[in-house]
Amino acid sequence: MDIQVTGQISGQLTGDGTLTYPGGGFRCAIGRGGIRADKREGDGATPVGAFVLRRVLYRPDRLAPPETGLPVTAIQPADGWCDDPADPAYNQPVSLPHAASHEEMWRADGLYDVVVVIGHNDDPVVPGFGSAVFMHVAKPDYEPTAGCVALALPDLLALLKHCSPGDRLCVAG
């Protein structure tokens, strides 16, 4: 199944996007830098391309494992994701503390309560081409992301019920 994402930045506060799949569609947030074919680390853009859905991560203290055909793993408090292009672990999961720049996966704000790891810049990893580009939970106002695609939690959980290995997130430019 291909999941299609289109969108644009409207005004200064919303990264309005639409996500569609054979079972329906949802509003989504996209990167504050819009959608770009030439994604680079720190540009805030959602990359153009077709990205395989790798696996689902979730906060076990906040919800049950999501229903999906994708592999599912619980996030732990020491989980991070390296976003430093100079580090050998760039765009890969790391254990915290980690000396290089990284994202904390165990977040207080709920945005990473469910995370879909997508195949962006991971086979092979190219330093500087973007890291930690996920599908995850949107802020209530659909504020733009740092480059991810974000949906309301109920929408993300509904989508995951239809996902299987080999499915792709397709972002149109």
N, C-alpha and C positions, 0 to 999 in steps of 0.2 A: 504494500500500500504506500502511496506517496501522499504526504501531508504538505499542502501548499501554503506558503506564507507570502503575502504581499503587504505593502504598507508604505507610509510616508510620515514625516514629522510634520505635525500640525501645530502652528503657533510655537511657543517655547516650552510647553509643559507636557504635551502628550506625544508619544510615539505610536500613533494609531496604525494598527495592522489588522489583518484578517487572516485567520488560519482556517483552511477548509480541508476536509478529508471525505472519503466516500460516505461516512456516517453523518456528516453535518458540518457545522462551522462555528467558530467562536471569534470574538474580539480578542486581540492580543496586543501586547506592547512589543516594540522593537527597539533597537539601539538608538541612542540620542544622536548618533552620527548618520542616521538613515540606513539604507541598504546599499552596500558597496561591493563591487567585484574585486577591489584591491585592498581588502582588509589588512590592517596593520595593528600591532599591539598598541593599545591606548587610544585608538581613534573613536571608540564608542560606537562603531558601526556593526550592524548585523551583516555577516558575509553572504554573498550570493553563492549558491551552489546547491547540490543535492548531497545531504549528509546522512549516513546510516545511523539509525538509533542504536547505540551501543548497549546501554543498560540504564536502570533506574536506581537512584539513591533516595532514601527517605529517612525522616527523623522518627525513630521508633518510640520516642517518648511523647510524640504528638499524634501519631496516627498508625494504623495497622499497615502492613505491607500493601501497596497498591495492587489491584487486580490487573494483570497484564501478562502477555506472552513473552515479554522481555525479561532478561535476568534482573533480579532485584537484590539490592544490598542495603543494609542499614548503615546510615552515617553514624560515626562515632565522634565524641568531643575532640579527639586529636586529629581529625581528618582535615586536610587542606588541599589546595590545588596551586601548583607553582605557576606564577605569571611573570617570572623574570627571564627574559630571553637569553641572558648570559649564564643561566644555571643549567646544568646537565639534566635536571628534572623538569625543564620548561614544558608547560602544557600537559603535566602529568600529576596524578594524585601524590601527595606527600604526607608524611606524619609530622605533626607539630610537637614541639617548636621546629621551625625550619628557617635557616639563616637567610635564605633569599626571599624576595618579595613573593607573597602568596595570598590566596583567598582562604578564609576560614569557611569550611563547609557547614559547621555547626553554628548557625546564625540565630541571634535572638529575634530578628524581625520576621521570621517565618518564610522568607523568600526561597529558602532552600529546604523547606519541609519536604518537597518532592522535587527532584532534579532528574532530568533526562540528559545523560551524557551522549552527545552526538559526535559523529566522526569528522569534526572540523580540525584540520591541521594536526592529525594524529598518525598518519600513515604515508610518509614519515612526518615527524614533527620538524617544522622549519622555524628556527628562532626568528621572532619578530612578526610572524604572520598571524598572530592572535592566539589567545589562550582562554580557557574557561568559558567557552561559548556553549551555553546549555539552553535547554528549555526548562523553565522553572516557574514558580508562583509569582504572579504579578502583584504589584502594589495596588491598593484599592482604586486609585485614580488612574491606573495604567500609565504611570510615569515612565518615560523612556528608560531602557536598561543600558548597561555598559556594552551591549552588543548581543545579548541573548534574546530569545523569544520567550515572552512570559504570558501566562494565562491565569485566570482566576482558578483557585484550587479546585472547585467542583468541575470546571471545564477540563482541566489537566487530567484529573482522575477519570473523567468520562472518556477522554481521548485514549488514555492508556489501556482501557479495557479492549480497545480494537487493535492494539499494536502487537506486532510479532517480529521476531528476528528477520532482518532484511528490509524492514520498512525504512523509509527515508523522510527526512525533513527537507523540503525543496523550497528554497528562498529565491524568489524572482527579483531581478534587478529592475 
